[in-house]
Amino acid sequence: MKNNIQKFTVRQKMLSDSYEIYRYRDSYLNEVALHHHDFYEVYLFLNGNVSYTVESRNYQLMPGDILLIGPLELHQPRITQEKSPYERIVLWVNRNFLEQFSTPLTTLTHCFDHSVPGHTNLLRPAPTPRQRITDLMERLAQESASKAYGADLAAVGCLVQLLVELNRQAASGAQHHELADKSGPIVTNVLNYINDHYHEELSLDLLASRFFVNKYHLSHEFNRLVGTSIYRYVIQKRLVIAKQMLSDGLPPTDVYQHCGFGDYSNFYRAFKAEYGISPKDFSGLSQSGGSAAS
């Protein structure tokens, strides 16, 4: 796969209903906006100078690092342009597709579950398991692109082996590598509050008052650490929850009330602007099994 470099696009929507794997190398890349997926992402960092934000957690990446990003987690790479290219392998896995391989004894999605005590988005394995994981991702890509007999089954076998290995690494007492920051605790507290109270009225003034911090300082530090404004984060979080509710079959006229939008017209405009589709049309596609926006 080393010679099979694909052109990076800002597309955040799966074209397959199973999995997709890409290898990217960019010498120059515009800023990638804070975003989320409806699927699982395994990101193997190979080269460059990149830090990565997942919700309130910031990581300075080293070659061989692996990021595990669950559905609905807001995340963003922050790329420092250098002579060395930014290179990575990215695997996207559909939720339903992956979950079908779990058994009563083995849950392959466990490593993505941020509610698990000690969970971290970043794995920094020792050299031997890191090489196993890299080899599995390389082989998965090769089998996925192959026309040889049984390549489809061989690829799925690689995928399952890869997820087993990632879960083993995550369960083996993975260390935390988040960057320490003096404003980290207050921003984390604000994020947790937003995530728990997204359905309520939220504003910069209210949050600053609740956490006894100057609103201008909070705004600046939140933007610096999370990569977006508080207002934008609140909207995105509400839309993430709304999209999940629509996928679960709740009608749009109920969803907007549960997600903190003042009225349906505001919800409609925000949803259409973010996903390029109306809530009603998204709901219809989701219920019919079609490919909706992401």
C-alpha positions as CSV (number, residue, x, y, z in Angstrom):
1,M,0.0,0.0,0.0
2,K,3.0,2.3,0.4
3,N,2.7,3.3,-3.3
4,N,-1.0,3.5,-3.2
5,I,-1.4,7.1,-2.0
6,Q,-4.9,8.5,-2.4
7,K,-5.9,12.1,-2.9
8,F,-7.3,13.6,0.3
9,T,-10.8,15.1,0.2
10,V,-12.9,16.8,2.9
11,R,-15.6,14.2,2.4
12,Q,-16.8,12.9,5.8
13,K,-19.4,10.5,4.4
14,M,-18.9,6.8,3.9
15,L,-19.6,5.5,0.4
16,S,-19.6,1.9,1.5
17,D,-21.9,0.3,4.1
18,S,-19.0,-1.8,5.5
19,Y,-15.6,-0.1,5.7
20,E,-13.2,2.1,3.8
21,I,-9.4,2.5,4.1
22,Y,-7.2,5.2,2.7
23,R,-3.5,6.2,2.8
24,Y,-2.8,9.9,2.5
25,R,0.3,11.9,2.1
26,D,0.1,15.7,1.9
27,S,2.9,18.3,1.7
28,Y,0.4,21.1,2.1
29,L,-3.1,20.8,3.5
30,N,-5.7,23.5,4.4
31,E,-7.2,23.5,7.9
32,V,-9.6,20.7,8.4
33,A,-12.7,21.9,10.3
34,L,-13.9,20.4,13.6
35,H,-16.2,17.6,12.5
36,H,-17.8,14.3,13.5
37,H,-18.7,11.0,11.9
38,D,-21.5,8.5,12.1
39,F,-19.0,5.7,12.0
40,Y,-15.8,4.4,13.8
41,E,-12.4,5.7,12.7
42,V,-9.0,4.2,13.2
43,Y,-6.3,6.7,12.4
44,L,-2.6,5.5,12.1
45,F,-0.2,8.5,12.1
46,L,2.9,7.9,10.1
47,N,4.7,11.2,9.6
48,G,4.5,15.0,10.0
49,N,4.0,17.5,12.7
50,V,0.4,17.2,13.8
51,S,-1.6,17.6,17.0
52,Y,-5.1,16.3,17.3
53,T,-8.1,17.4,19.2
54,V,-10.9,15.0,20.2
55,E,-13.6,16.8,22.2
56,S,-11.5,18.5,25.0
57,R,-8.5,16.2,24.7
58,N,-5.4,17.3,22.8
59,Y,-2.6,15.0,21.6
60,Q,0.7,15.7,20.0
61,L,1.2,12.8,17.6
62,M,4.3,10.7,17.2
63,P,4.8,8.3,14.3
64,G,3.1,5.0,15.0
65,D,0.4,6.6,17.2
66,I,-3.1,5.3,16.7
67,L,-6.3,7.4,17.3
68,L,-9.6,5.6,18.0
69,I,-12.5,8.0,17.3
70,G,-16.0,6.9,18.1
71,P,-19.2,8.0,16.3
72,L,-20.4,11.5,17.3
73,E,-17.0,12.6,18.9
74,L,-16.1,16.0,17.5
75,H,-12.4,16.0,16.4
76,Q,-9.9,18.0,14.3
77,P,-6.3,17.7,13.2
78,R,-4.0,20.7,13.6
79,I,-1.2,20.6,11.1
80,T,2.1,22.4,11.2
81,Q,3.4,22.8,7.7
82,E,7.0,21.5,7.3
83,K,9.2,20.0,4.7
84,S,8.2,16.5,5.8
85,P,4.8,15.5,4.5
86,Y,1.8,14.7,6.6
87,E,1.2,11.0,6.2
88,R,-1.4,8.7,7.7
89,I,-3.6,5.6,7.1
90,V,-7.3,6.1,7.9
91,L,-9.9,3.4,8.4
92,W,-13.6,4.0,8.5
93,V,-15.9,1.3,9.7
94,N,-19.7,1.4,9.6
95,R,-21.3,0.9,13.0
96,N,-23.7,-1.9,12.1
97,F,-21.1,-3.7,10.1
98,L,-18.6,-3.8,12.9
99,E,-21.1,-4.6,15.6
100,Q,-22.2,-7.7,13.8
101,F,-18.8,-9.4,14.5
102,S,-19.1,-9.0,18.3
103,T,-19.9,-12.0,20.4
104,P,-21.1,-12.6,24.0
105,L,-17.4,-12.8,25.0
106,T,-15.9,-10.1,22.7
107,T,-17.2,-6.6,21.9
108,L,-15.1,-5.2,19.1
109,T,-16.4,-1.6,19.7
110,H,-15.2,-1.6,23.3
111,C,-12.0,0.3,22.5
112,F,-14.0,3.2,21.1
113,D,-16.3,3.5,24.2
114,H,-15.4,6.8,26.0
115,S,-17.6,5.7,29.0
116,V,-15.1,2.9,29.9
117,P,-13.0,3.8,32.9
118,G,-9.5,4.8,31.8
119,H,-10.5,5.2,28.2
120,T,-8.1,7.2,25.9
121,N,-8.5,8.1,22.2
122,L,-4.7,7.6,21.6
123,L,-2.8,4.3,21.7
124,R,1.0,4.4,21.7
125,P,1.9,0.7,21.4
126,A,5.3,-0.8,22.0
127,P,7.3,-1.6,18.8
128,T,6.1,-5.2,18.4
129,P,2.3,-4.6,18.7
130,R,2.7,-1.4,16.7
131,Q,4.2,-3.3,13.8
132,R,1.5,-5.9,14.0
133,I,-1.2,-3.2,13.8
134,T,0.6,-1.4,10.9
135,D,1.0,-4.7,9.0
136,L,-2.7,-5.5,9.5
137,M,-3.8,-2.1,8.2
138,E,-1.4,-2.5,5.2
139,R,-2.7,-6.0,4.4
140,L,-6.4,-4.9,4.9
141,A,-5.8,-2.1,2.3
142,Q,-4.1,-4.6,-0.1
143,E,-6.8,-7.2,0.2
144,S,-9.5,-4.5,-0.2
145,A,-8.0,-3.4,-3.5
146,S,-7.3,-6.9,-4.8
147,K,-9.3,-8.9,-7.3
148,A,-7.8,-12.2,-6.2
149,Y,-10.0,-15.1,-5.2
150,G,-11.3,-14.7,-1.7
151,A,-9.9,-11.2,-1.3
152,D,-13.2,-10.0,0.2
153,L,-13.1,-12.6,2.9
154,A,-9.4,-12.1,3.6
155,A,-10.0,-8.4,4.0
156,V,-12.8,-9.0,6.5
157,G,-10.5,-11.4,8.4
158,C,-7.8,-8.6,8.5
159,L,-10.4,-6.2,9.8
160,V,-11.5,-8.4,12.6
161,Q,-7.9,-9.3,13.6
162,L,-7.0,-5.6,13.6
163,L,-10.0,-4.7,15.9
164,V,-9.1,-7.5,18.2
165,E,-5.5,-6.2,18.4
166,L,-6.6,-2.7,19.0
167,N,-9.0,-3.8,21.8
168,R,-6.2,-5.8,23.4
169,Q,-3.9,-2.8,23.4
170,A,-6.7,-0.5,24.8
171,A,-7.4,-3.0,27.5
172,S,-3.8,-3.6,28.5
173,G,-3.6,-0.4,30.6
174,A,-3.0,2.1,27.8
175,Q,-1.3,5.2,29.1
176,H,-2.8,8.7,28.7
177,H,-0.9,11.1,26.5
178,E,-3.1,14.1,26.6
179,L,-1.3,17.4,26.5
180,A,-1.4,19.2,29.8
181,D,-2.7,22.8,29.7
182,K,-3.4,25.2,32.5
183,S,-6.8,26.0,31.0
184,G,-7.6,22.3,30.3
185,P,-9.7,21.6,33.5
186,I,-12.0,24.5,33.1
187,V,-12.5,23.9,29.4
188,T,-13.2,20.2,30.1
189,N,-15.7,21.1,32.8
190,V,-17.5,23.5,30.4
191,L,-17.5,20.8,27.7
192,N,-18.9,18.2,30.1
193,Y,-21.6,20.7,31.1
194,I,-22.6,21.4,27.5
195,N,-22.7,17.7,26.7
196,D,-25.0,17.1,29.7
197,H,-27.2,20.1,29.2
198,Y,-27.3,20.6,25.4
199,H,-31.1,20.6,25.5
200,E,-31.1,23.7,27.8
201,E,-30.4,27.3,27.2
202,L,-26.6,27.8,26.8
203,S,-24.6,30.9,26.2
204,L,-21.2,32.3,26.8
205,D,-22.5,34.5,29.6
206,L,-24.3,31.7,31.3
207,L,-21.3,29.3,31.2
208,A,-18.8,32.0,32.4
209,S,-21.1,32.8,35.3
210,R,-21.6,29.2,36.2
211,F,-17.9,28.4,36.3
212,F,-16.8,31.8,37.8
213,V,-14.5,32.8,34.9
214,N,-14.2,35.9,32.8
215,K,-16.2,35.3,29.6
216,Y,-13.6,36.8,27.3
217,H,-10.9,34.5,28.8
218,L,-13.2,31.5,28.6
219,S,-14.1,32.3,25.0
220,H,-10.4,32.6,24.0
221,E,-9.2,29.5,25.8
222,F,-12.2,27.4,24.6
223,N,-11.4,28.4,21.0
224,R,-7.7,27.7,21.5
225,L,-8.2,24.2,23.0
226,V,-11.3,22.9,21.2
227,G,-10.7,24.6,17.8
228,T,-14.1,26.4,17.6
229,S,-16.2,28.9,19.5
230,I,-18.6,27.9,22.3
231,Y,-21.5,28.9,20.2
232,R,-20.4,26.7,17.3
233,Y,-19.6,23.8,19.5
234,V,-23.1,23.9,21.2
235,I,-24.8,24.0,17.7
236,Q,-22.7,21.1,16.5
237,K,-23.3,19.0,19.6
238,R,-27.1,19.6,19.3
239,L,-27.0,18.6,15.7
240,V,-25.0,15.5,16.5
241,I,-27.6,14.4,19.0
242,A,-30.5,15.4,16.7
243,K,-29.1,13.3,13.8
244,Q,-28.8,10.3,16.1
245,M,-32.4,10.8,17.3
246,L,-33.6,11.1,13.7
247,S,-31.7,7.9,12.8
248,D,-33.5,6.2,15.7
249,G,-36.9,7.1,14.2
250,L,-38.0,10.2,16.2
251,P,-39.9,12.7,14.1
252,P,-38.2,16.0,13.4
253,T,-40.9,18.0,15.1
254,D,-40.1,16.2,18.4
255,V,-36.3,16.1,17.9
256,Y,-35.7,19.9,17.8
257,Q,-37.4,20.3,21.2
258,H,-35.2,17.6,22.8
259,C,-32.1,19.2,21.4
260,G,-32.4,22.8,22.6
261,F,-33.4,24.6,19.4
262,G,-35.8,27.4,20.1
263,D,-38.1,26.6,17.2
264,Y,-38.3,24.3,14.2
265,S,-37.2,26.9,11.7
266,N,-33.9,27.4,13.5
267,F,-33.4,23.7,13.7
268,Y,-34.2,23.3,10.0
269,R,-31.7,26.0,8.9
270,A,-28.9,24.7,11.1
271,F,-29.4,21.1,10.1
272,K,-29.6,21.9,6.4
273,A,-26.5,24.2,6.6
274,E,-24.5,21.5,8.4
275,Y,-25.5,18.4,6.4
276,G,-26.9,19.6,3.1
277,I,-30.2,17.9,3.7
278,S,-33.4,18.7,5.6
279,P,-34.2,16.9,8.8
280,K,-37.3,15.4,7.2
281,D,-35.4,14.1,4.2
282,F,-32.6,12.8,6.4
283,S,-35.1,11.0,8.6
284,G,-36.7,9.4,5.5
285,L,-33.4,8.2,4.1
286,S,-32.4,6.8,7.5
287,Q,-35.6,4.8,7.9
288,S,-35.4,3.5,4.3
289,G,-31.8,2.4,4.8
290,G,-30.5,4.9,2.2
291,S,-27.2,6.8,2.4
292,A,-27.8,10.0,4.4
293,A,-25.4,12.9,5.0
294,S,-22.7,12.7,7.5
